[in-house]
Amino acid sequence: MSYAIAIIDQLRNKKFRITRLRKALIEELGISKKPLSVEEIIKHLRKRKVIVHKTSVYRQLIFLMEQDEVRKVTFGEKGDRFELTVMHHHHAVCQKCGEVEDLLYLESNIKQMEQTFLKKRFKVERHLVEFLGLCKKCQKEKTKTI
């Protein structure tokens, strides 16, 4: 949640209005342990009693992406999801149900790999690591059908 507070403060410092929807959206992305689809965002906001329309959520997400506070991540056919732009990290994606897990602990290994590439005279400008497989729930369902 501290990332959410920092983002809200940054937007205030830039003289942007912090509407109830904008604040709730940033907070929701801040507490989520995974990137959220627009439908998931709306569901979470409605649980918080925030009156919300899909168009308004998209408008806010576009605004926050323009401010580099939110990024869109796409996982194949499962559609777009959104997360706060707090630090670079990777994801494990279930190919059956679309469940996404943030992998925050990989970054130090990636940095070591980049150093190895540098020694071989190759400078990495950007990278994308995505692990595709089956989540625990889908693995159990698969073993039941065998």
C-alpha positions in Angstrom: 0.0 0.0 0.0 3.0 2.4 0.5 3.6 2.3 -3.2 0.0 3.5 -3.7 0.4 6.3 -1.2 3.6 7.4 -3.0 1.8 7.4 -6.4 -1.1 9.4 -5.0 1.4 11.9 -3.5 3.3 12.2 -6.8 0.1 12.9 -8.7 -1.0 15.5 -6.1 2.5 17.1 -6.5 1.9 17.3 -10.3 -1.4 19.1 -9.5 -3.6 16.2 -10.7 -7.0 15.7 -8.9 -7.3 12.6 -6.8 -10.8 11.5 -7.4 -12.4 8.8 -5.3 -12.2 6.4 -8.3 -8.6 7.3 -9.0 -7.6 6.8 -5.4 -9.5 3.5 -5.0 -8.0 2.2 -8.3 -4.5 3.0 -7.3 -5.0 1.5 -3.8 -6.6 -1.7 -5.3 -3.6 -2.2 -7.7 -1.3 -1.5 -4.7 -2.7 -4.2 -2.5 -3.1 -6.8 -5.3 -0.4 -9.5 -5.4 -0.9 -10.0 -9.1 -1.8 -7.9 -12.2 -5.6 -7.4 -12.5 -7.9 -7.4 -15.5 -10.4 -4.6 -15.9 -13.2 -7.0 -14.8 -11.3 -7.9 -11.6 -10.6 -4.2 -10.9 -14.3 -3.4 -11.2 -15.3 -6.3 -9.0 -12.9 -5.3 -6.3 -14.0 -1.6 -6.5 -17.6 -2.5 -6.2 -16.9 -4.6 -3.1 -15.4 -1.3 -1.7 -18.7 0.4 -2.5 -17.1 2.6 -5.2 -19.6 3.3 -8.0 -17.8 2.5 -11.2 -18.3 2.1 -14.9 -16.1 0.2 -17.2 -15.4 3.2 -19.4 -14.3 5.2 -16.4 -11.9 2.5 -15.3 -10.4 2.4 -18.8 -10.0 6.2 -18.8 -8.3 6.1 -15.4 -6.0 3.3 -16.5 -5.0 5.2 -19.6 -4.3 8.3 -17.6 -2.2 6.3 -15.1 -0.3 4.6 -17.9 0.5 8.1 -19.4 1.9 9.1 -16.1 4.0 5.9 -15.9 2.3 4.9 -12.7 0.5 1.8 -14.2 1.7 -0.7 -16.8 -0.3 -3.0 -19.0 0.9 -6.6 -19.1 -0.5 -9.0 -21.7 -0.5 -12.8 -21.3 -1.3 -14.3 -24.6 -5.0 -15.0 -25.2 -5.9 -14.2 -21.5 -6.1 -10.5 -22.2 -4.6 -7.4 -20.7 -4.0 -6.9 -17.0 -2.7 -3.9 -15.1 -0.3 -3.4 -12.3 1.5 -0.5 -10.6 4.8 0.4 -12.1 6.8 0.1 -8.9 9.6 -2.2 -10.0 10.5 -4.5 -12.8 9.4 -8.1 -12.2 8.3 -11.3 -13.9 5.2 -13.5 -13.9 4.2 -17.2 -13.9 1.0 -17.6 -15.9 -1.4 -20.6 -15.8 -2.2 -21.5 -19.4 -5.5 -23.1 -18.4 -7.2 -20.6 -16.1 -5.1 -17.5 -16.6 -4.0 -17.2 -13.0 -1.0 -14.9 -12.7 1.6 -14.9 -10.0 4.2 -12.1 -9.5 7.8 -13.4 -9.3 9.5 -10.6 -7.4 12.5 -12.7 -6.3 14.0 -13.3 -9.7 15.4 -9.9 -10.4 18.8 -10.5 -8.7 19.3 -13.6 -10.9 18.4 -11.6 -13.9 21.0 -8.9 -12.9 23.7 -11.6 -12.7 22.8 -12.8 -16.1 23.0 -9.3 -17.5 26.5 -9.0 -16.0 27.5 -12.2 -17.7 26.2 -10.9 -21.0 28.2 -7.7 -20.5 31.4 -9.7 -20.0 30.6 -11.3 -23.4 30.2 -7.8 -24.9 26.4 -8.0 -25.2 24.5 -5.2 -23.5 20.9 -6.2 -22.5 18.6 -3.2 -23.1 15.4 -4.9 -21.9 14.2 -8.4 -21.2 10.9 -10.2 -20.7 10.6 -13.4 -18.7 7.3 -15.3 -18.6 6.8 -18.7 -17.1 3.9 -20.6 -18.6 2.4 -23.7 -17.0 -0.4 -24.9 -14.8 -1.3 -23.5 -11.4 -1.8 -25.8 -8.4 -5.5 -25.9 -8.9 -5.3 -26.8 -12.6 -2.6 -29.4 -11.9 -5.0 -31.1 -9.4 -7.8 -31.0 -12.0 -5.6 -32.5 -14.6 -4.6 -35.4 -12.4 -8.2 -36.1 -11.6 -9.0 -36.5 -15.3 -6.1 -38.9 -16.0 
